[in-house]
Amino acid sequence: MFVMELTYTAPIEDVEALLDAHIAWLDGYYASGVFLASGRKVPRDGGVILAGGVSRGEIEKIATEDPFSEAGVCEYRITEFIATKTSADLATVRDTPQG
């Protein structure tokens, strides 16, 4: 599973101009089951996406497809973790530790 942390690198007005395209991008990955939760950080200097079911390489590619990334208004920090315990709603993305 991955925590995708976005940090804005441009004025919020530049981010707002791309918000509809960003939401459409989010919707596509929610529909495919990759994105599990997302939202703005507080204070509003970026956002967070919880994702699963794909490889590290795939999630890095997905991040580059974000209209925010394409326009250079944010940077991503991607943290991979093994979700060994989840709510029942996230049981399908729970991991079994190896080793």
N, C-alpha and C positions, 0 to 999 in steps of 0.2 A: 504494500500500500504506500501511497505517497502523499506528503503534504507539499503542495505547490504554493509558495509564498511569493506574491507579487509586491514589488515596491515601485511606486511611481517615480519616474525620473524626469517628468515634465510637469508643467503647471496643470492643475486640476481641470482647467478649461480645455486643454488639449485632450485629456483623458475623457472628459464628458462628450466631446465631439465624436468619439469612437465607441461610446457606450452601447448603442444599438447593435453594432457589428459584433462587439464583445459578447453581448447577451445571446445573439444568434449562434456564435461559436460555442458558448456554454451549452445552449440547448441541444446542439448536435451531439455533444459528448454525454450529456445526461441521457438522451434517447438511446445511445449505444451502450449505456450502463457503465461507462468509465468514470464519470464524475458522480460523486456521492453526496457532496455538500459543498457550498461555496458562499462567500459573502465578503463584505468590506471589513477592513481592519478599523479599529477604533484606537487612536484617531485615524481619520481617513487618509492614510498615506499609501494605500495599496489594498490587497485582498488576499484571501486564502481559499484554496480549492483542495478538497480531499478526494483522492482518486484511487482506483484499484483495478485489478484484472488485466494489467498490461505490464510490459517490461520497462526497465529504466530507459532504454533507448527509445521506446515508443512514447513514453511520457515526455521525454526531452523534445522529441519531434512535435508532439501535440502542443507543447508550450511555445514553440517557434511559430505555430500556425495562428496563435491568438492575435487578433487585430492590434491589440496593445503592443505586442512584441514586434509585429511587422512594422508598426509606425514608430517604434523606438520610444514609447512613452512609459515603459516599465521594464524591470529586470525580474527574472525568476530565480528563486532559490528553491531547489527541489530536494526534499529530505525523504529518503526511503526508510520505512520501518516495517517490522513484522508485527502485524495486528493479531496477537495471540488470544486476545480477549476483546469481544465486541458486544454491542447490544444485539438482541435477536434480529433486528432489522438489518444488521450488517453481517450476519452469519455467513453469507455467501462469499464474502471477501476476507474472512478470517484465515490466517496463515498458521501452518504448523512449523514450529522451529525445527531446523535441521542441524545435526551435529551435536 
